[in-house]
Amino acid sequence: MSGDAARKSACATKGRTCAIIAYLAAINGYLVKATVVAALGGLLFGFDTAVIAGATHALSAQYSLTPKLLGLTVSIGLWGTVIGSLFAGIPGDKWGRKACLQVLAVLYLISALGCAFAWGWTPLVVFRFIGGLGIGGSSVLGPMYIAEVAPARARGRLVGFFQFNVVFGILAAYLSNYIIGRFNFGDIEWRWKLGVAAIPALFFLLMLISIPQSPRWLVKVGRLEEARKILLLTGEQNADEEVRQIAATVSHEKGQPSENLFQRAYLFPIFLAVSIGMFNQLSGINAILYYLNDIFAKAGFDKVSSDMQAVAIGATNLLFTMLAMSVIDRIGRKKLLLIGAIGTALCLAGVAYVFASKAHEKLLLPLLVGYIAFFAFSQGAVIWVYLSEVFPNRVRANGQSLGSFTHWIMNAGISYAFPVVAVYGALPFVFFAAMMVVQFFVVLFIYPETKGITLEDMQDKLSAAH
């Protein structure tokens, strides 16, 4: 049996995980390295946003937080994320995706260390805000960088790897919370939980040195030969033609006045980006992830049990994100969104029933596991891919910033309101379920499929659609 045949046989016995590993191994190693390093921003993104779930109770006790102040403590990082996502495209276009990712890594590091050594509630809030700036910027520039490095045939899975790292970071945060909780650090336990993020932040900063610039950005600033070499190294089959195509697009853009994103020609891509960002948060995903321990506690689980359930949720998130990555370029973005809308609506309706009836608490874990599975298989894997695809080159940075901005401002608002509304038991879950029903019909009748289309051809497809 040949080496390739043996590898395929082994993958058949190890399921989807091995299939993804084999797929990545079959792609050019230079491209894989650039993708993995850029996607580390996603790991920090997931870790920093989810780790707060294990500290909400301790912070409430430490600083005597009301539900509104707790909501502010959790959501302040997200307000930083809103700012970071809104403005990341500007320096990303001027100085390049790589340089800006390095700055974001520094912000992650400052935030983690600042939270660990915070001398009061106000400094804690400030450092969480700084971390939010890093999260927002990386949510724009990470997927954008990967999309611009990856060839069209593999773009969905490679950009999806950013989301894989987001959910891996969420799992790592829950697991970290559980492990640190076992050491009985007492009143300083929350400092360890928030400060440990400094380790992956430093690793991210160091690894960014080794990745190339985006070839599309290089063409834009006139460095065509560097762009051609990078395209060859990343496995582009016809690098010269690709450079010519990108250069033609850039030349056309330079011949035109600076283009405003908010005009009639881009209304449809704007609608797609804003709506997918809104629906992603109207599913309740991050409100549930941030307050997961509190949700379990309200259903009667103790602290250790809540930490363990959170790990199960995080593992499910990771597993089904990997599954979605393995099929996103074959099944397509639209079908995954439709499947997820149905599944999340049903599971959320079940969670609402548990809280409304104040019975059947044992159903809470399987319902939330099912909810996370459907979300990860659909919106979780699709959103950053879709945002990186629907805008033409000349407005892609600003367009992706708009979609990410929408996602994060919805996230901040819902996360702030959740602990206040949650006193009414089932109400937030009823609302989230209803929003997923609405999403199903919007995606079914309006959203186009984008799989397998080059970024340069995407504008023609969307213009023809509307």
Secondary structure as GFF3:
##gff-version 3
##sequence-region A 1 466
A	DSSP	alpha_helix	3	26	.	.	.	ID=ss1
A	DSSP	alpha_helix	29	50	.	.	.	ID=ss2
A	DSSP	three_ten_helix	51	54	.	.	.	ID=ss3
A	DSSP	alpha_helix	56	63	.	.	.	ID=ss4
A	DSSP	alpha_helix	67	87	.	.	.	ID=ss5
A	DSSP	alpha_helix	89	95	.	.	.	ID=ss6
A	DSSP	alpha_helix	97	116	.	.	.	ID=ss7
A	DSSP	alpha_helix	121	149	.	.	.	ID=ss8
A	DSSP	three_ten_helix	152	154	.	.	.	ID=ss9
A	DSSP	alpha_helix	155	181	.	.	.	ID=ss10
A	DSSP	three_ten_helix	186	188	.	.	.	ID=ss11
A	DSSP	alpha_helix	189	195	.	.	.	ID=ss12
A	DSSP	alpha_helix	198	207	.	.	.	ID=ss13
A	DSSP	three_ten_helix	208	210	.	.	.	ID=ss14
A	DSSP	alpha_helix	215	220	.	.	.	ID=ss15
A	DSSP	alpha_helix	224	233	.	.	.	ID=ss16
A	DSSP	alpha_helix	239	254	.	.	.	ID=ss17
A	DSSP	three_ten_helix	264	266	.	.	.	ID=ss18
A	DSSP	alpha_helix	267	282	.	.	.	ID=ss19
A	DSSP	alpha_helix	285	290	.	.	.	ID=ss20
A	DSSP	alpha_helix	292	298	.	.	.	ID=ss21
A	DSSP	alpha_helix	303	331	.	.	.	ID=ss22
A	DSSP	alpha_helix	333	357	.	.	.	ID=ss23
A	DSSP	three_ten_helix	361	363	.	.	.	ID=ss24
A	DSSP	alpha_helix	364	375	.	.	.	ID=ss25
A	DSSP	pi_helix	376	380	.	.	.	ID=ss26
A	DSSP	alpha_helix	381	389	.	.	.	ID=ss27
A	DSSP	three_ten_helix	393	395	.	.	.	ID=ss28
A	DSSP	alpha_helix	396	421	.	.	.	ID=ss29
A	DSSP	three_ten_helix	422	424	.	.	.	ID=ss30
A	DSSP	alpha_helix	427	446	.	.	.	ID=ss31
A	DSSP	alpha_helix	455	465	.	.	.	ID=ss32
###
